[in-house]
Each structure stands twice: as structure tokens, then as C-alpha cells.
Amino acid sequence: MSYLNALTDNKSKVDLTDRFTYHAPTAKGVAVHGELSAMFTELAAFIVTKVPPGREQSLALTKLEEGKFWASAGVARNPQTR
């Protein structure tokens, strides 16, 4: 049984398929991903430099990783950069 085919709402099918499909980046997308990586890495270094080691620093870096993930997903899912 295909659960995707069992969905009656076509918008849901399209949305789920888009969310879980690999989107190869265009040259523009690769450039934006590189910029994101550089900026997030710079902020991570700032956090490690300014925030004492411990739970708070660790959580700040984890949330920064999550932010990088979602920013990258936004670029990957954008039709202009894939």
C-alpha cells in the first residue's frame, strides 16, 4: 500500500514529495550554500570565543546547527536555486 497515494489532498502529496526529495543545487544555490556555511561558521567561532564552555555554549551551537539546516533547506527547496 502506498500511503502517499492514499492521501486525498493533492496539495499534501505535492508538499510531502517536495519536502523529502533531493534538490540538486544550481550554481547559484551552491554559492548561497557556501555563503551560509561561512557566516554560520563565523558566528559559531564567535560563540566559542565569547561564551564559556558548558551547557549554554553547547546548546547555542546546537541551535546554530539547526538554523544552518533550515536555512540550507530553504535554499535547496527554492526553485530559483535548485
C-alpha positions as CSV (number, residue, x, y, z in Angstrom):
1,M,0.0,0.0,0.0
2,S,1.3,3.5,-0.8
3,Y,0.5,5.9,1.9
4,L,1.3,8.8,-0.4
5,N,-1.3,7.5,-2.9
6,A,-3.8,7.1,-0.1
7,L,-3.8,10.9,0.6
8,T,-6.8,12.5,-0.9
9,D,-5.5,16.1,-0.8
10,N,-3.2,16.6,-3.8
11,K,-1.6,19.7,-2.2
12,S,-0.4,17.4,0.6
13,K,1.1,14.9,-1.9
14,V,3.0,17.6,-3.7
15,D,4.2,19.2,-0.4
16,L,5.4,16.0,1.1
17,T,7.1,14.9,-2.1
18,D,8.9,18.2,-2.4
19,R,10.0,18.1,1.3
20,F,11.5,14.7,1.0
21,T,13.0,14.8,-2.4
22,Y,16.7,15.7,-3.0
23,H,17.0,19.0,-4.8
24,A,20.4,19.4,-6.6
25,P,21.5,23.0,-6.3
26,T,22.2,25.2,-9.3
27,A,25.5,27.1,-9.4
28,K,23.6,30.0,-7.6
29,G,22.5,27.6,-5.0
30,V,26.0,26.2,-4.4
31,A,27.2,29.8,-4.0
32,V,24.5,30.6,-1.4
33,H,25.2,27.4,0.5
34,G,28.8,28.4,0.6
35,E,27.9,31.9,1.9
36,L,25.7,30.4,4.6
37,S,28.4,28.0,5.7
38,A,30.9,30.8,6.0
39,M,28.6,33.0,8.0
40,F,27.4,30.3,10.3
41,T,30.9,29.1,10.9
42,E,32.0,32.7,11.8
43,L,29.1,33.0,14.3
44,A,30.0,29.6,15.7
45,A,33.6,30.7,16.2
46,F,32.3,33.9,17.9
47,I,30.2,31.9,20.3
48,V,33.0,29.5,21.2
49,T,35.3,32.6,21.7
50,K,32.8,34.6,23.9
51,V,30.7,32.0,25.7
52,P,32.3,29.9,28.4
53,P,32.4,26.1,27.7
54,G,29.4,24.4,29.2
55,R,25.8,23.6,28.6
56,E,24.8,27.0,27.3
57,Q,27.6,27.1,24.7
58,S,26.7,23.6,23.6
59,L,23.0,24.5,23.2
60,A,23.9,27.7,21.4
61,L,26.0,25.7,18.9
62,T,23.2,23.1,18.5
63,K,20.6,25.7,17.8
64,L,23.0,27.4,15.3
65,E,23.4,24.0,13.6
66,E,19.6,23.8,13.4
67,G,19.4,27.3,12.0
68,K,22.0,26.3,9.3
69,F,20.0,23.2,8.5
70,W,16.8,25.2,8.0
71,A,18.5,28.0,6.1
72,S,20.1,25.4,3.7
73,A,16.7,23.6,3.3
74,G,15.2,27.0,2.3
75,V,17.8,27.5,-0.3
76,A,17.5,23.8,-1.5
77,R,13.8,24.0,-1.8
78,N,13.7,27.3,-3.6
79,P,13.0,26.8,-7.4
80,Q,15.5,29.6,-8.2
81,T,18.4,27.9,-6.5
82,R,17.8,24.2,-7.4
